[in-house]
Amino acid sequence: MLRPALLAVFVLTQTACGQVSSADAVLDRCPTLARLAAEGKLDQIKNPVFTDRDAARQFAGECAKVKKELQSLLYRPAQYDILLTQAALAAEFLTGDTYLLSTSKIKSAVKLREWVKIPPPPGFVYVKKYASTSAMPPIVEDVFDQLASSEMQARVQGVNIRGRYIALLETEYHDELVDNLAHEMVHAYLTLASGVDLPSWFHEGAAVYFSIGKESRLYGKTGDPKIKQVTVPESYKRDLYSFDYIERKIGRKKLFEFVKESVETGQVDARAALGLNPLEKPDGPDYRRVALAAAIGVGTILLLIVAWLVSRRQENWVD
């Protein structure tokens, strides 16, 4: 069977027993993977760009086979662990709900597409909903656990994985689930449209700004004793305030231009958007400069004290 040049990345790797396992040896044990490689579809496992739902679901079955084949290997070169993760994600999410960013009616996608004018990335965004984290496959649950153990001050309700995949926890209120989807859809849109890692403050600020647009929201009917108030984490509030500040300073139209340019170039420069050059400072105290001056002052005082103590010690020694 033909071994395409694309598989050159999977070169000889030493196994735990000191034996050598080659790409050819792995493909001999993984017929589905070998066939997809021969058809030039390895990139599709990493980034499954589909616009036909049936085709996406069929490919999910192929990826499930690849996952099973790779897991069955006694010794698996490290490079194949990456492919295994990619296949596992595709097998899980390509069976979920599908959204085309070019036509989706999700409010945040509409805003980015029609207000900000960012060209919609091609292919589906795949969404899976879970009753709980324990109902998730380990590869998804691990992402939730990592976020929950970070500085988040609220329980994680949704995650975006590699731009293409969204996992959501089901909620009591449908409107809350829709807002969570809108939030994660911003991450998906920006990640797929930019192709580079944008700063966290930009991602989260945009996600809140273009989804609920405020720091908290009530869910449930008026007078409902079960009415629920959800407040975004403090770090997200700060990121939202950054977007609100830019909008107040330059207006919504220029804010949208700033967002579009940042996504298309991969360079997020809020100072340029505000009309500042790198040497200028925004209004208000420069706390880093104040802290540096204070540190220099304290250091000078300490040096003077040390010098005085040394001189006193020398005087006492002479006596």
BELGIQUI-V225556 format. One record per pair of residues at least 4 apart in sequence whose ideal C-beta (glycine too) atoms are under 6 Angstrom apart, sorted by the first residue. I is the first residue (numbers start at 1). J is the second residue. D is the distance in Angstrom with one decimal. If there is no record, write none. Layout:
# BELGIQUI-V225556
i & j & d
I & J & D
I & J & D
This chain:
# BELGIQUI-V225556
i & j & d
1 & 34 & 5.9
2 & 38 & 5.3
3 & 7 & 5.8
4 & 37 & 5.7
6 & 42 & 5.7
7 & 23 & 4.9
7 & 37 & 5.7
10 & 23 & 4.1
10 & 79 & 4.8
12 & 20 & 5.3
12 & 22 & 5.3
13 & 21 & 5.9
13 & 77 & 3.6
15 & 19 & 4.9
15 & 21 & 5.2
15 & 75 & 3.9
21 & 25 & 5.3
21 & 75 & 5.5
21 & 77 & 5.5
26 & 30 & 6.0
27 & 34 & 4.1
30 & 69 & 3.9
32 & 65 & 4.1
32 & 66 & 5.3
32 & 69 & 5.9
33 & 66 & 4.9
33 & 69 & 6.0
36 & 41 & 4.3
37 & 42 & 5.6
44 & 48 & 5.4
45 & 86 & 4.9
45 & 87 & 5.4
45 & 90 & 5.7
46 & 86 & 4.9
48 & 90 & 5.2
48 & 94 & 6.0
49 & 122 & 5.8
49 & 123 & 3.5
50 & 55 & 5.3
50 & 56 & 4.0
50 & 123 & 5.9
50 & 124 & 5.6
53 & 98 & 5.3
56 & 94 & 4.7
57 & 95 & 5.8
60 & 91 & 5.3
60 & 94 & 3.5
60 & 95 & 5.0
63 & 87 & 4.4
63 & 90 & 4.0
63 & 91 & 4.1
64 & 91 & 4.0
66 & 87 & 4.2
67 & 87 & 4.5
67 & 88 & 5.0
67 & 91 & 5.5
70 & 80 & 5.7
70 & 84 & 4.4
76 & 80 & 4.9
88 & 139 & 5.1
89 & 93 & 6.0
89 & 165 & 6.0
90 & 94 & 5.4
92 & 137 & 5.7
93 & 126 & 3.9
93 & 128 & 5.6
93 & 165 & 4.4
94 & 126 & 5.8
96 & 126 & 5.0
96 & 127 & 5.3
96 & 128 & 3.9
97 & 127 & 4.4
98 & 124 & 4.1
99 & 104 & 4.6
99 & 125 & 4.8
100 & 104 & 5.9
101 & 109 & 5.5
101 & 120 & 3.9
101 & 121 & 5.8
101 & 189 & 5.7
102 & 120 & 4.1
104 & 109 & 4.3
106 & 182 & 5.5
106 & 185 & 5.1
107 & 182 & 5.4
108 & 182 & 4.1
108 & 185 & 5.0
108 & 186 & 4.8
108 & 210 & 4.4
108 & 211 & 4.9
109 & 113 & 5.9
109 & 185 & 5.3
110 & 114 & 5.5
111 & 115 & 4.7
111 & 210 & 4.9
112 & 116 & 5.0
112 & 118 & 5.2
112 & 189 & 5.1
113 & 120 & 5.3
115 & 256 & 6.0
116 & 256 & 4.6
116 & 259 & 5.3
116 & 260 & 5.3
117 & 260 & 5.9
118 & 193 & 5.4
118 & 260 & 5.5
118 & 263 & 5.6
121 & 192 & 3.6
121 & 193 & 5.1
125 & 188 & 4.7
126 & 165 & 5.4
127 & 166 & 4.5
128 & 167 & 5.4
129 & 168 & 5.0
129 & 170 & 5.3
130 & 135 & 4.7
130 & 136 & 5.0
130 & 169 & 6.0
131 & 135 & 4.9
131 & 170 & 5.4
133 & 141 & 5.1
133 & 144 & 5.2
136 & 140 & 4.1
136 & 141 & 4.2
138 & 142 & 6.0
140 & 167 & 5.1
143 & 159 & 5.1
144 & 156 & 5.4
147 & 152 & 5.9
147 & 156 & 4.6
148 & 156 & 5.1
152 & 233 & 5.4
153 & 233 & 4.2
153 & 234 & 5.7
154 & 233 & 5.1
157 & 169 & 5.2
157 & 180 & 4.8
158 & 168 & 4.5
158 & 180 & 4.4
158 & 184 & 4.6
159 & 167 & 5.2
160 & 166 & 5.4
160 & 184 & 4.8
160 & 187 & 3.8
160 & 188 & 5.4
161 & 165 & 4.2
163 & 188 & 5.3
163 & 191 & 3.2
163 & 192 & 4.3
166 & 184 & 4.5
168 & 180 & 5.6
171 & 176 & 4.4
171 & 177 & 4.8
173 & 219 & 4.0
175 & 219 & 5.5
176 & 219 & 4.7
179 & 211 & 5.9
179 & 212 & 5.3
181 & 185 & 6.0
182 & 211 & 4.0
183 & 207 & 4.8
183 & 211 & 4.2
186 & 206 & 5.5
186 & 207 & 4.1
186 & 210 & 5.1
187 & 191 & 5.9
187 & 207 & 5.7
189 & 193 & 5.9
190 & 194 & 5.8
190 & 263 & 5.7
193 & 263 & 5.2
194 & 198 & 5.6
194 & 263 & 4.7
194 & 266 & 5.6
196 & 266 & 3.9
198 & 202 & 5.0
198 & 203 & 5.5
199 & 268 & 5.3
201 & 205 & 5.6
201 & 239 & 4.7
202 & 268 & 5.0
204 & 236 & 5.2
204 & 239 & 4.3
205 & 209 & 5.9
205 & 239 & 3.5
205 & 240 & 5.5
205 & 242 & 5.1
205 & 243 & 4.4
206 & 210 & 5.8
207 & 211 & 6.0
208 & 232 & 5.8
208 & 236 & 5.4
208 & 240 & 4.4
209 & 213 & 6.0
209 & 240 & 5.9
209 & 243 & 4.4
212 & 217 & 5.2
215 & 232 & 5.3
215 & 237 & 4.9
216 & 229 & 6.0
216 & 231 & 4.1
217 & 230 & 5.7
218 & 227 & 6.0
218 & 229 & 5.2
219 & 228 & 4.6
220 & 224 & 4.2
220 & 226 & 5.8
220 & 227 & 3.8
220 & 228 & 5.7
232 & 236 & 4.0
232 & 237 & 5.8
241 & 245 & 6.0
246 & 255 & 5.3
247 & 252 & 5.5
247 & 255 & 4.6
249 & 274 & 5.6
250 & 254 & 4.1
258 & 273 & 3.9
261 & 265 & 5.8
262 & 268 & 4.4
271 & 276 & 4.2
276 & 280 & 4.3
281 & 286 & 5.4
